[in-house]
Amino acid sequence: MQLLDLAIFLIYMLAIVGFGISFSFRNRTAQDFTTGGGRLPTWTIGMSIFATYVSSISFLALPGNAYLTNWNGLVFSFSIPLAAWVAVNYFVPLYRKLQCESAYFYLEKRFGPWARIYTSCCYLLTQLARMGAIVYLIALPMNAFLGWSIPGMIILIGFSVILYAMWGGIEAVIWADAVQGIVLICGALACLGVILFGIPDGPVTIFRIAADADKFSLGSFKLEFTSSTFWMILVYGLFINLQNFGIDQSYVQRYLTAKSEGEAKKATWLGSLLYVPVSFVFFFMGTALFAYYTSFPDLLPEGIVGDKVFPYFIVNQLPVGMTGLLIASIFAAGMSTVSTSINSSATVILSDHFSKYIHPNPSEKLSLQVLRTSSLVMGLLSILVGLAFNGISNTLEGWWALSSIFSGGILGLFLLGLLSKAKNPQAIFAVFSGVLVICWMSLSTILIQNGWSQTLSNPLHTNMTIVIGTMTIFLVGFGLTWAARKFGR
């Protein structure tokens, strides 16, 4: 560990935490904390949406995934422009019209309080899985950088993010996201440059080695969904991104921080489209790392695989000073997403639970106290989830599987409300059916290991859980609505 690297990292960390806390003086009301008073510039909101996408899951797991396999995971990014188009034309106008800080208020209007409770709880579970994965991924390079244990780093990082998110509110999160998004892109490009110039013949060698190992493959183009094919990842990505833009509190809050509907649409396009080329950079970096360590096999110790390869490269192969910048970039990515998740989760707890069922019409002082206490609780729980992630070799696959399960098919209920005339009874039965399907798809492997028949196994890839759950809810609800109208009930 070089003194310059440590100095760069510590200065950055202290600066970003101090920057976030400085916004506490502007959070006079709960609305300031959750929507920033609707006064934020378009470019900062767009960069914040981008930074929400590019967490340490992207910074470390995407190169790790490309290093281990190929570019199959890049197909996920291909679905983003289509999902963004749907968001700009339908989701943004809807939420700007409702003017409620909760993404789940709309579902209560359509189907009743149960729908709001169900979807908000699914969201909180999804965010816990996301935050835990991110905190763990931040801890990996910090373990290599400082030599401290991964569990110890998870705890330290978790408390640092909690302190930042508890006091800054959404305005601090968005402004910090904008700065950190720029730092992240610069750090990734700088690292890629070192790899390109560190291999004899640079890009020529990388493309030759990668082509020989079929590293540029986007996966099989067979139209089947039992494995990680091109079409499976594309469909999965479309559903996940529609859920992000349509029913994810993190995104919906950003629509409301813009000065107008038009500005919110521009920010959505900026943040979503910027992620596509950046994700390409991350996958190319993983492939370049594969070529680098194929060219210099003695530089990579045995046992360094998957998500740990890129952190090892940062610590051991980068020039002095750049290591500190890359560590700061990883922190930038992780802190952006975790602070966003903490802020949006606290908003959900206040708006969808506390102010509706525990203390209606709370004062501004009490609302701010609830927001900060909720931020603390969610942050502490994310540390526990991060500790549970410790030891997983492919965090990207783990996160995708958990997000499919915990999302609970809430996109299906949202689409049912938006695209059909379904009423409360049809929606309840549809959700019940969808949850049963999700439970079967998620737990069939465990049930078979405990004596259930092999014929009950889920034949599809784990990531298809959100797709099938969503389609079950929508189609069952739509079918019941059609039958009720057809037969006069």
C-alpha positions in Angstrom: 0.0 0.0 0.0 1.5 3.3 -1.1 1.0 6.5 0.9 -0.2 8.4 -2.2 -2.9 5.8 -2.9 -4.1 5.8 0.7 -4.1 9.6 0.7 -6.2 9.9 -2.5 -8.7 7.3 -1.2 -9.1 8.8 2.3 -9.4 12.4 1.0 -12.1 11.3 -1.4 -14.0 9.3 1.2 -14.0 12.1 3.8 -14.9 14.6 1.1 -17.9 12.7 -0.1 -19.2 12.0 3.4 -18.8 15.6 4.3 -20.4 16.7 1.1 -23.5 14.6 1.9 -23.8 15.7 5.4 -23.5 19.4 4.3 -26.9 19.1 2.6 -28.6 18.3 6.0 -29.0 22.0 6.5 -31.3 22.2 3.4 -33.6 19.4 4.6 -36.1 21.4 6.5 -39.1 19.3 5.5 -39.7 15.6 4.6 -40.3 16.7 1.0 -36.9 18.3 0.9 -35.4 15.0 2.1 -37.4 12.8 -0.5 -37.7 15.0 -3.6 -35.3 17.9 -3.1 -38.2 20.3 -3.5 -38.4 19.5 -7.2 -35.7 22.0 -8.1 -32.7 19.9 -9.3 -31.0 20.4 -12.7 -31.6 17.9 -15.5 -28.0 16.8 -16.0 -27.5 15.9 -12.3 -30.7 13.8 -12.3 -29.6 12.0 -15.5 -26.2 11.3 -14.0 -27.9 10.1 -10.8 -30.0 7.6 -12.8 -26.8 6.5 -14.5 -25.0 6.1 -11.2 -28.0 4.1 -9.8 -27.4 1.7 -12.7 -23.6 1.6 -12.4 -23.1 0.4 -8.9 -20.1 -1.7 -7.7 -22.2 -4.6 -9.2 -21.3 -3.1 -12.6 -17.8 -2.0 -11.7 -16.6 -5.3 -10.3 -19.2 -8.0 -11.2 -19.4 -7.1 -14.9 -15.6 -7.4 -15.6 -15.6 -10.5 -13.3 -18.4 -12.0 -15.3 -16.7 -11.3 -18.7 -13.4 -12.7 -17.3 -15.1 -15.9 -16.3 -17.3 -16.4 -19.3 -18.1 -14.1 -22.2 -20.2 -11.0 -23.1 -23.6 -12.8 -22.6 -24.4 -10.4 -19.7 -24.0 -7.4 -22.0 -27.3 -8.3 -23.6 -28.9 -7.0 -20.5 -28.0 -3.4 -21.6 -29.6 -3.9 -25.0 -33.0 -3.8 -23.4 -32.5 -0.5 -21.7 -33.3 1.9 -24.6 -36.7 0.2 -25.1 -37.5 0.3 -21.4 -36.5 3.9 -21.3 -38.8 4.7 -24.3 -41.7 3.1 -22.4 -40.8 5.1 -19.3 -40.5 8.5 -21.1 -43.9 8.0 -22.8 -45.9 6.4 -20.0 -44.3 6.2 -16.6 -42.9 9.7 -16.2 -46.1 11.4 -17.2 -48.1 9.1 -14.8 -46.0 9.9 -11.8 -45.6 13.6 -12.5 -49.4 13.8 -12.7 -49.9 11.9 -9.4 -47.3 14.1 -7.5 -46.9 11.5 -4.7 -43.4 10.7 -3.5 -44.4 7.0 -3.3 -44.2 4.8 -6.4 -46.9 2.6 -4.8 -49.6 5.2 -4.3 -50.9 4.5 -7.8 -51.5 0.8 -7.0 -53.4 1.8 -3.9 -55.7 4.0 -6.0 -56.2 1.2 -8.5 -56.6 -1.8 -6.2 -56.7 -0.7 -2.6 -54.3 -0.6 0.4 -53.2 -4.2 0.1 -51.6 -3.6 -3.2 -49.5 -0.8 -1.8 -48.4 -2.8 1.2 -47.5 -5.9 -1.0 -45.5 -4.0 -3.6 -43.7 -1.7 -1.1 -42.6 -4.7 1.0 -41.3 -6.5 -2.1 -39.4 -3.3 -3.0 -37.7 -3.2 0.5 -36.6 -6.8 0.2 -35.2 -6.2 -3.3 -33.2 -3.2 -2.0 -31.8 -5.2 0.9 -30.5 -7.8 -1.5 -29.1 -5.0 -3.8 -27.4 -3.1 -1.0 -25.9 -6.3 0.5 -24.4 -7.3 -2.8 -23.0 -3.8 -3.4 -21.5 -3.5 0.1 -19.8 -6.9 -0.3 -18.4 -5.9 -3.7 -17.0 -2.7 -2.3 -15.3 -4.7 0.5 -13.4 -6.9 -2.0 -10.9 -4.3 -3.3 -10.7 -2.7 0.1 -9.6 -6.1 1.5 -6.9 -6.3 -1.1 -6.0 -2.6 -0.6 -5.8 -2.4 3.2 -5.4 -6.0 4.1 -8.4 -6.0 6.5 -10.9 -8.8 6.7 -13.8 -8.7 4.3 -16.4 -8.9 7.1 -14.7 -6.0 8.8 -14.6 -3.9 5.6 -18.4 -4.7 5.1 -19.2 -3.3 8.5 -16.9 -0.2 8.1 -18.3 0.6 4.6 -21.9 0.1 5.7 -21.6 2.6 8.6 -19.9 5.1 6.3 -22.7 5.0 3.8 -25.3 5.1 6.6 -23.8 8.3 7.9 -23.8 9.8 4.4 -27.4 8.8 3.6 -29.0 9.5 6.9 -28.4 13.3 6.8 -28.0 14.3 3.1 -31.4 13.4 1.7 -32.1 12.9 -2.0 -30.5 16.3 -3.0 -27.1 15.2 -1.6 -27.5 11.8 -3.2 -28.2 13.2 -6.6 -25.5 15.8 -6.6 -23.0 13.3 -5.2 -24.1 10.8 -7.9 -23.4 13.3 -10.6 -19.8 13.8 -9.3 -19.2 10.2 -8.6 -20.6 9.1 -12.1 -17.9 11.3 -13.7 -15.2 9.9 -11.4 -16.3 6.4 -12.1 -16.2 6.8 -15.9 -12.7 8.4 -15.7 -11.4 5.7 -13.4 -12.7 2.9 -15.7 -11.2 4.4 -18.8 -7.9 5.0 -17.1 -7.7 1.4 -16.0 -8.6 0.1 -19.4 -5.8 2.3 -20.9 -3.3 0.7 -18.5 -4.3 -2.8 -19.6 -4.2 -1.9 -23.3 -0.7 -0.4 -23.1 0.5 -3.1 -20.7 0.2 -6.0 -23.1 2.6 -6.5 -26.1 0.8 -5.2 -29.2 -2.0 -3.9 -27.1 -5.5 -4.3 -28.6 -4.3 -6.7 -31.3 -3.2 -9.3 -28.6 -6.4 -8.8 -26.6 -8.7 -9.4 -29.6 -6.6 -12.4 -30.7 -6.6 -14.1 -27.3 -10.3 -13.2 -26.6 -11.4 -14.5 -30.0 -9.6 -17.8 -29.5 -11.3 -18.2 -26.2 -14.7 -17.1 -27.6 -14.9 -14.3 -25.1 -16.9 -12.0 -27.3 -19.8 -14.4 -27.6 -23.2 -13.0 -26.6 -24.4 -16.4 -25.8 -26.4 -19.0 -27.7 -29.1 -17.6 -30.0 -31.3 -20.7 -29.5 -34.9 -19.7 -28.6 -34.8 -21.4 -25.2 -34.9 -20.1 -21.6 -33.4 -23.0 -19.6 -29.9 -21.5 -19.7 -28.2 -18.1 -20.1 -28.9 -17.6 -23.8 -29.0 -14.3 -25.7 -32.8 -14.3 -25.7 -33.2 -15.2 -22.0 -30.9 -12.4 -20.9 -32.7 -9.9 -23.3 -36.2 -10.8 -22.0 -35.0 -10.8 -18.4 -33.3 -7.4 -18.9 -36.5 -6.0 -20.5 -38.6 -7.0 -17.5 -36.1 -5.9 -14.9 -35.7 -2.5 -16.6 -39.4 -2.0 -17.0 -39.7 -2.7 -13.3 -36.8 -0.2 -12.6 -38.4 2.6 -14.6 -42.0 1.8 -13.8 -42.2 0.7 -10.2 -38.8 1.2 -8.6 -38.9 3.9 -5.9 -35.3 5.0 -6.7 -36.3 6.0 -10.2 -39.7 7.4 -9.4 -38.3 9.8 -6.9 -35.9 11.1 -9.5 -38.9 11.9 -11.8 -40.2 14.1 -9.1 -37.0 16.0 -8.4 -37.0 17.6 -11.9 -38.4 21.0 -12.5 -40.9 19.8 -15.1 -42.1 16.7 -16.9 -40.0 17.6 -20.0 -36.9 17.9 -17.8 -37.7 14.5 -16.1 -37.9 12.9 -19.6 -34.6 14.3 -20.7 -32.9 13.1 -17.5 -34.3 9.6 -18.0 -32.9 9.4 -21.5 -29.5 10.8 -20.4 -29.1 8.3 -17.5 -30.3 5.2 -19.3 -28.5 5.7 -22.6 -25.2 6.6 -21.0 -25.2 3.3 -19.2 -25.1 1.3 -22.5 -21.6 2.4 -23.7 -20.2 2.3 -20.2 -21.4 -1.3 -19.7 -19.6 -2.1 -22.9 -16.4 -0.6 -21.4 -16.8 -2.8 -18.3 -17.2 -6.0 -20.3 -14.3 -5.2 -22.5 -12.3 -4.6 -19.4 -13.0 -8.1 -18.2 -12.0 -9.5 -21.5 -8.8 -7.4 -21.5 -8.0 -8.7 -18.0 -8.4 -12.3 -19.3 -6.0 -11.5 -22.1 -3.6 -9.7 -19.8 -3.3 -12.6 -17.3 -3.2 -15.1 -20.2 -0.2 -13.2 -21.5 1.3 -12.9 -18.0 0.0 -16.0 -16.1 2.7 -15.7 -13.3 1.2 -12.4 -12.2 -2.1 -13.9 -11.0 -1.9 -16.1 -7.9 -3.9 -19.3 -7.7 -7.3 -18.8 -6.2 -7.9 -15.3 -7.5 -11.0 -15.8 -9.7 -14.2 -14.1 -10.7 -15.1 -10.9 -8.9 -11.6 -10.8 -7.2 -9.6 -10.5 -10.4 -10.2 -6.9 -11.1 -9.5 -5.8 -7.4 -6.3 -7.8 -7.5 -5.3 -6.0 -10.8 -6.1 -2.6 -9.3 -3.9 -3.2 -6.2 -1.0 -4.9 -7.9 -0.7 -3.8 -11.5 -1.7 -0.2 -11.6 0.8 2.7 -11.2 1.0 4.5 -7.8 -1.7 7.1 -7.6 -4.0 5.4 -10.1 -4.8 2.6 -7.6 -6.1 5.2 -5.2 -8.2 6.7 -8.0 -9.7 3.3 -8.9 -10.5 2.5 -5.3 -12.2 5.9 -5.0 -14.1 5.1 -8.2 -15.4 1.8 -6.8 -16.4 3.7 -3.6 -18.1 6.2 -5.9 -20.1 3.5 -7.6 -21.1 1.7 -4.4 -21.9 4.7 -2.3 -24.1 6.2 -5.0 -26.3 3.1 -5.2 -26.4 2.2 -1.6 -27.2 5.8 -0.5 -29.9 5.9 -3.2 -31.4 2.6 -2.0 -31.3 3.8 1.7 -33.0 7.1 0.8 -35.7 5.5 -1.3 -36.4 2.7 1.2 -36.7 5.3 4.0 -39.2 7.2 1.8 -41.2 4.0 1.3 -41.3 3.3 5.0 -42.5 6.8 5.9 -45.0 7.2 3.0 -46.4 3.7 2.6 -46.3 2.5 6.2 -45.7 5.0 9.0 -47.8 7.9 7.9 -50.6 5.6 6.8 -50.9 3.1 9.6 -48.9 4.2 12.6 -49.1 8.0 12.8 -51.3 9.7 10.2 -50.3 13.2 9.3 -47.0 13.3 11.2 -45.3 16.7 11.8 -42.4 17.7 9.7 -40.0 17.1 12.6 -41.4 13.6 13.2 -41.3 12.8 9.5 -37.6 13.7 9.3 -36.9 11.6 12.4 -38.7 8.6 10.8 -36.7 9.1 7.6 -33.4 9.1 9.4 -34.2 6.2 11.7 -35.5 4.2 8.7 -32.2 5.0 6.9 -30.3 3.7 9.9 -32.3 0.5 10.1 -32.1 -0.3 6.4 -28.3 0.4 6.4 -27.7 -2.0 9.3 -29.8 -4.7 7.6 -27.8 -4.2 4.4 -24.6 -4.9 6.4 -26.0 -8.2 7.5 -27.0 -9.1 3.9 -23.5 -8.1 2.8 -22.0 -10.5 5.3 -24.2 -13.3 3.9 -22.8 -12.6 0.4 -19.3 -13.2 1.6 -17.8 -16.2 -0.2 -20.0 -16.1 -3.3 -17.8 -16.4 -6.4 -20.2 -14.8 -8.9 -22.1 -12.0 -7.2 -23.7 -10.8 -10.5 -25.5 -14.1 -10.8 -26.4 -14.1 -7.1 -27.9 -10.6 -7.3 -29.9 -11.3 -10.5 -31.4 -14.4 -8.9 -32.4 -12.6 -5.7 -33.8 -9.6 -7.5 -36.0 -12.0 -9.6 -37.3 -13.6 -6.4 -37.8 -10.6 -4.1 -39.4 -8.4 -6.8 -42.4 -10.7 -6.4 -43.8 -10.0 -9.9 -44.8 -6.5 -8.8 -44.4 -5.3 -12.4 -47.2 -7.6 -13.3 -49.6 -5.9 -10.9 -48.4 -2.5 -12.1 -49.0 -3.4 -15.8 -52.4 -5.0 -14.8 -53.4 -1.6 -13.3 -52.1 0.4 -16.2 -53.2 -1.7 -19.2 -56.4 -3.4 -18.1 -59.7 -2.6 -16.3 -59.1 -5.3 -13.6 -60.7 -4.7 -10.3 -59.7 -5.6 -6.8 -60.9 -9.3 -6.7 -59.2 -10.1 -10.0 -56.0 -8.4 -8.9 -55.9 -10.3 -5.6 -56.3 -13.7 -7.2 -53.8 -12.8 -9.9 -51.1 -11.8 -7.3 -51.9 -14.9 -5.3 -51.3 -17.0 -8.4 -48.2 -15.1 -9.3 -46.7 -15.6 -5.8 -47.4 -19.3 -5.9 -45.5 -19.5 -9.2 -42.6 -17.5 -7.9 -42.3 -19.7 -4.8 -42.3 -22.8 -7.0 -39.7 -21.5 -9.4 -37.5 -20.2 -6.5 -37.8 -23.2 -4.2 -38.2 -26.2 -6.4 -34.5 -27.2 -6.2 -34.7 -27.2 -2.4 -37.9 -29.1 -2.4 -36.5 -31.8 -4.7 -33.4 -32.1 -2.5 -35.8 -32.8 0.4 -37.7 -35.7 -1.3 -40.1 -34.1 -3.8 -40.5 -35.6 -7.2 -38.1 -34.5 -9.9 -41.0 -33.8 -12.2 -41.8 -30.7 -10.0 -38.5 -29.1 -10.8 -38.4 -25.7 -12.5 -37.1 -26.2 -16.0 -36.3 -22.5 -16.7 -33.3 -20.4 -15.8 -33.5 -18.8 -12.3 -33.6 -15.3 -13.9 -36.9 -16.1 -15.6 -38.6 -16.0 -12.2 -39.5 -12.3 -12.6 -40.6 -12.9 -16.2 -42.9 -15.8 -15.4 -44.2 -14.2 -12.2 -45.0 -10.9 -14.0 -46.7 -12.7 -16.9 -48.7 -14.9 -14.5 -50.1 -11.9 -12.6 -50.9 -9.9 -15.7 -52.4 -12.8 -17.8 -54.5 -14.2 -14.9 -55.8 -10.8 -13.9 -56.5 -9.9 -17.5 -58.2 -13.2 -18.2 -60.4 -13.0 -15.1 -61.4 -9.4 -16.0 -62.3 -10.5 -19.5 -64.4 -13.4 -18.1 -66.2 -11.1 -15.6 -67.1 -8.7 -18.4 -68.1 -11.5 -20.8 -70.4 -13.2 -18.4 -71.8 -10.1 -16.8 -70.0 -10.2 -13.4 
